[in-house]
Amino acid sequence: MTALICGSMAYDTIMVFPDQFKNHILPDKVHILNVSFLVPHLRREYGGCAGNIAYNLHLLQEDPLILATVGHDFEPYAQWLSQQGLSAQCIKILDDHYTAQAYITTDINDNQITAFHPGAMSYSHENPVPADLGVSIGIIAPDGKQGMQEHAAQFAALNIPFIFDPGQGLPMLNGEELLHFIELADYAAFNDYESALVQERTGQSLEQLAARVKALIVTLGGQGSHIYTGGRRIDIPAAPIRHPADPTGCGDAYRAGLLYGLLNQHDWETTGRIASLLGAIKIEHPGTQNHHFSMHEFKQRYHAAFGAIL
């Protein structure tokens, strides 16, 4: 069984501001905002939601496929994927565009300000869901709007279950479009802020939205996550974090855990805890694709965190 990860591939420029944004932004002056943050620490990383999810899923010894469009500058990332044992066979290169670029500034409270250039990602609809590669589950992660819409329809037409995870792409979608995605999807995943926005735009409560899918997942940061399924809410605890370093990409790691649980037919309690632990491990490392572990180590941490055997 194979997971198809639809979403962005991006180069991330990650900067750390050693203060709080709120100390430098005057609420009554936001209409004339003109601020500059000195960021003494800067890193360039391989990222993008599809790349991050696939990387984390591969750490759990799965072999996901990435469906994405990238630019003429993708070769270093392609080499990285090859070194990690990840396939690039479903990635399409567009020579007239740049690969997507994210510029992320994080303050000491883990608040983030991000500027994003979509580049080739805007043409993701030119790379359709393959029908002949044995895909058993998919995910619609943030991508070009038309690509997200067409990939969802293609998954549905091929009877491939998928997770709808709009993330940073959520502002592009109105209430009617969101409901259509949810009707096509088997699962939906949002963070706490996104879930509030989806409720506002659709006029539906979480319970009403959950009734449209097999499971609705809402992540709550350090407070864990909630999984709404079968008319009940499962509360998933946050996994302990040993030494927090960088929250960037923790949501993508969590989504990889969801896919792993679904691929391996775990119950939702176990699946949520796998996702929670994967997110915690990511937070302990800078960047989005710099953490490593063996399955033996992961199972040991799972037992230590939750008192259960995986």
N, C-alpha and C positions, 0 to 999 in steps of 0.2 A: 504494500500500500504506500502511496506517495502523496505528499501534501504539495499543493501548488500555491505559492505565495505571490499574490498580485499586489504590487505597490511600488514605491519609489526606491531607486538606488541613488545615493547622493554622497558627495564629499562634504563632511562636516568640519567647519572651523569652530572650535569650542574655546571660549574665553571665560575666565573666572574673575569676577569683580569682587575684591576682598572687603566688601561693605554691603549695606542694604540699599536696594534701589529706592525704597521709600524715603531714605534720608536725603535724596537728591532730586525728588520729584515733588513739586508743590501742587497739591490737588486743585487749588483755585487757578492754576496757570497752565493746566494741561492743554488748553486751546491754543497756547503759543509755546508748546513744548520744544525746548532746544537744549538737550543735555548731552554730555560726553562722559563716558565711563573709562577710567584708566584701568586696563586689564593686563597686569604684568605676566599672567600665565596664559599661554595660547598653545593649542594643539590642532593638528590636522588629522582627521580620522576618516575611516571608511564607514559610511552610515546609510541612511535611508531605511524606511520601515521594512521594506521587503528584505533588504540585505541583513538587517539586524534580526528579524524574526527567523530567517533561514539559518543564520549563524548559530543562534541559540538552539534551534531545533536539531541542528547537526551535532551540537555538543551532547545531546541526548541520544545520539547514535541513530538518528533518522536521516534520510536522504531526500530533503525537499528540493523542489524545482522553483526557480525564481522567474516570474513573468514580469518583465519590465522593459522600458525603453531608455536607452542611455546615449550619451554623446560621443563625439570623436576623441574625447580625453579620457575614455574609460579604461584604457589598457592597464594602468597600474592597479585598478580595482579588479580587473579580470585576473591578473596575476595573483592577487591576494586570494580571490575565491579558489583558484586552482590549488594554491598552497594549503588552503583549509580543507580541500576535498569536496568543495561545493561546485555543482554543475552550473554552467552559464549557457546551456543549450537553448533555453527559452528567453534569453535576453537579446533584444534587438538593438543594434547600434545605428544611430542616425548621424550621418557625417556632418550635417549642417548645423548641429546644435551642441551645446555643452551638456554634460551630465548635470543633473540637479545639484544645487549647492545650498547648504544650510549654514547660517552664521548664528551661533548660539552663545549668548552671554548669560552666565549663572551667577547670582549673588550668594552671600554666605548663608542665606535662608533657603537655598535651593529654588528660589524664584528664577524664572527664565524669560528672556526676551530673545525672540528668534526672527531673523529675516531669511526668507527662502526664495531662491530663484528656481522655478520648476524646470526650465530648459527642456530637454528631450522628454521628460515625464509628461508634458502636456500632450504628447502624441501616443500615449499608451494604448489608445484605442486601435492603433495600427498593428498591434501585437495580440491576436485573439487567443482565447483559452484553447489549448490543444485537446483534441478528442481521442488521441491514440497513444497516450503515454502512461496509462494506468493510474491516473489521478483519482484518489478516493475521497479527498477532502480539500477544500480551498479556503482562502481568506482574502477578502477585499480590504486591503489596508490603504491608507492615504495615497492617492495617485491623481492623474488627470481626471477631471470630472466625467468626460465622455468615456474614458477607459473604465472607470469604476462602474458606470451604468451598463456598458456593453458586456463587461466581464461578468457582472452579476446575472444578466440575462442569459449569457452563454453557460454559466454554471447551472442555472435552473433548467435550461433546455437539455443539457447533458445529464441531468439528474445527479449532479455532484453536490453534496451538501457543502455549505460554506458559512464562514463567520463574516458578518458585516462589522467592520471596525473602521469607521470613517476618520477618527482622530483629527488631525490638523485639517483634513478636507471637509470637515463638518460645516464651516461657514459657507461653503459653496452650495449647500443643499437646503431647499425649503421644506416645509412640513410635508407636502404631498410627495416630494421626492424621497424623503426619509421613510415615509410609510411604505412606499413602493419597494425600497430596498429591503425593509424588514419583512414584507410579505414574501419576497423571493428567498430570503435567507433562512437558514436553519437555526443560526445562533447570531447574537449581536453582543458587542462588547464596547463599553464606554468607560471613561473615567468619570469621577463625580461631577465635575463641571460640565462635561459633554452630556451626561445623562439629564442634567437640569435643562440644558439648551434643547435637547431632543424633546423633552416633555413640553417645553414652552412652544416649540415650533409645530409639534404635532397635535397639541391639546390632549395628549394621552398621558396617563399616569404610568409609572414603571410597571405596575401590575397589569395594566391594559396592554402595554407594549410586550410584556413577557408572555402574555397569552397568545401572541402571534408567532412565537418562535419556540423551539425546543428548550432553549435556555437564554437568559439575558444576564450578562455579567457586568457588574459595576465595580470598578476599582476605587479604593478610598485612600490611597497612599499608605501612610503609617498605620491607618486603622484597619488594614486588611482589605477585604472585598466581599461583595454580596453576589450570590448566584441565585437568580429567580428561575425556578423550573418546577413543573408539575404542580403549580398552585402554591408553592412554598418558597421561602427564602432561606438559603443556606449561608451561614456566616463563616467566612474563611479568615482565619487569623493571619496577621502579617508574620512572616518568618523573621527570626532575629537577624540583625545586620551586625557583623563584627566590627568593621571599621568603615563607616560611610565615606565614599570618595566622590561620587558623581551620579546624579539621578538620571542623566541623559540616557535614554534607551531602555529604562526599566520597564516601561509599558510594553515595549516590543518583546522583551524577554518573557514577560507574563503571558503574552499572546502565544508565544512558542510553547509554553507550558500547557496552555489550553489545547493546542493542536496535538501535542504529544499524548495528553490524556484521552482525547477523542480517537486518535489513531490506534491506541492500545486498549480502548474500551474500558477505561477506568471509570469508577463512579465519580459524581461531581465533587464530593468531599475530597477525594484523592486528587482529582484533576486540579481543583482550586489550590490545594496545598503545593502541588508540584509547580504550578504557575507562580505562587507566592514566593517559593524558595528560589526559583530561577531569577525572579526580579530582585530579590535581596542580594544574591551573589553578584549580579550585574552592578548594583549600587556600590559594592565594595571595590570596584575597579573604575579607573578613568576611561572615558570613551565608551563606545557601544559594542566593540568586538575585540576586546583585549582580555577577557576572562577565559579561564580554561579549567576543566576538571574532568576526572574520569567518572564513569557511571558508579563505580564503587564509592568514590568520594561523595558523589551526589546522594546516594542512598544512605550513607552514614550521616550526612547533614540532615536529611529528611527525618531520619529516626531521632536525631538529637533535637530537632525543632518541634516535632509533632508527636513523638512517642509512639510512632507506628512504623511498620516495615513496608517498604515500597517494593 
